Amino acid sequence: MSRPICAQINLAALRHNLNQVRALAPKAKIWAVIKANGYGHGVGRVANQLASADGFAVASVDEALILRQKGFLHRILLLEGIFGADEINLVEQHRLEMVVHSPYQVNWLLAANIQTPIKVWVKIDTGMHRLGFSPQAFKQIMIKLQNAQPKISLHVMSHFASASESDLFTAKQLQVFEQATKKLDYPRSFANSAAVQNLTCAHFDWIRPGIMLYGAGILSKLQTQFRAVLTFRTQLISLKWLDQGEGVGYGQTWQTQRRSLIGVAAAGYGDGYPRHAPSGTPVLVNGQRAQIVGRVSMDMITIDLTDFADSVQIGDPVILWGDGLSVDEIADSAGTIGYELLCGITQRVPIIEINDEI
Ligand SMILES: Cc1ncc(COP(=O)(O)O)c(C=O)c1O
């Protein structure tokens, strides 16, 4: 038998989550965001299951071409646009759609000899201050592009900084977007997963859900409606009783407060389990919530199983996150976000596909 770790991917959960997204935003078209190798789930696998989305959104031409090479004919949006003027040819040739967020990209478009129509999504910086034009600059850019390039069909978009909290800042971003776009008759896109769940008024024509398709980043009121796609699994490979006052693991950062049963599971930061996960981070052992103790090693974690001594044995299943234990909870404990954990599962972890329809 080989090392017992795997990332189990439930294909049915992807399809289910897409249906749930559609139910939340029935009037909007859906860009399924599958950049960064489908948030670490494997872009081809994810695209197959999400094929009924209206289009795919990715980070670069390279990511888009992987989809074209796999035979996907969908609309594909480049969320950061192009990185060089030479990519315009590829955009035309492969029928890609591009975000335009900076003057240099506008200049490339104006200078290009465009033969086939290109769909361009002009990005407004509504306050996040990452990519996009100020509302004032946006107006001028739209006029410039409209007048100079009849082969360009225009669309507008923006991005939320914190739509998981329906706070004043989010309301302000929405107001800036409405103000800048209300007199224009172009398709609009604003909502990421948080806004899809939180802000119906921000759905507009196209939503751009990412993390929620993978069953993470879900509001508590919607938890039961979405399913974790990836379950990170391993097994117990050692069990050992320690006396009170013994240290566990590198640096001996955790000491037993009583006679303790310590289990070792085959998973560590070499697999993508976060090294910063502190003692107390939950894991499921045989479906029961236990806690890791001591430092995360490259290939192993240590777990306090004292309270489960009667029911655990070597070979028992351990879930690091996924089914029954949200990746968001582990991320929170480790001071990061679910996105990073999902993207960070390493190459050595085998992927197992299942198709569990419930
Ligand atoms: C421009 C843009 N739109 C949509 C998304 C999807 O966001 P989420 O995964 O939070 O739904 C992202 C992700 O980072 C993004 O950068």
The ligand as an SDF file (V2000), in Angstrom:
LIG
                    3D

 16 16  0  0  0  0  0  0  0  0999 V2000
  -11.8570   39.7970  -11.1310 C   0  0  0  0  0  0  0  0  0  0  0  0
  -12.3430   38.6040  -10.3800 C   0  0  0  0  0  0  0  0  0  0  0  0
  -13.6260   38.2420  -10.5060 N   0  0  0  0  0  0  0  0  0  0  0  0
  -14.1230   37.1830   -9.8450 C   0  0  0  0  0  0  0  0  0  0  0  0
  -13.3190   36.4320   -9.0110 C   0  0  0  0  0  0  0  0  0  0  0  0
  -13.9140   35.2710   -8.2500 C   0  0  0  0  0  0  0  0  0  0  0  0
  -13.8940   35.5700   -6.8830 O   0  0  0  0  0  0  0  0  0  0  0  0
  -14.4420   34.5320   -5.8050 P   0  0  0  0  0  0  0  0  0  0  0  0
  -13.5600   33.3240   -5.9110 O   0  0  0  0  0  0  0  0  0  0  0  0
  -14.2760   35.2280   -4.5070 O   0  0  0  0  0  0  0  0  0  0  0  0
  -15.8320   34.2560   -6.1760 O   0  0  0  0  0  0  0  0  0  0  0  0
  -11.9840   36.7720   -8.8470 C   0  0  0  0  0  0  0  0  0  0  0  0
  -11.1340   35.9930   -7.9570 C   0  0  0  0  0  0  0  0  0  0  0  0
  -10.1880   36.3720   -7.4000 O   0  0  0  0  0  0  0  0  0  0  0  0
  -11.4800   37.9000   -9.5580 C   0  0  0  0  0  0  0  0  0  0  0  0
  -10.2170   38.2720   -9.4370 O   0  0  0  0  0  0  0  0  0  0  0  0
  1  2  1  0
  2  3  1  0
  2 15  2  0
  3  4  2  0
  4  5  1  0
  5  6  1  0
  5 12  2  0
  6  7  1  0
  7  8  1  0
  8  9  2  0
  8 10  1  0
  8 11  1  0
 12 13  1  0
 12 15  1  0
 13 14  2  0
 15 16  1  0
M  END
$$$$
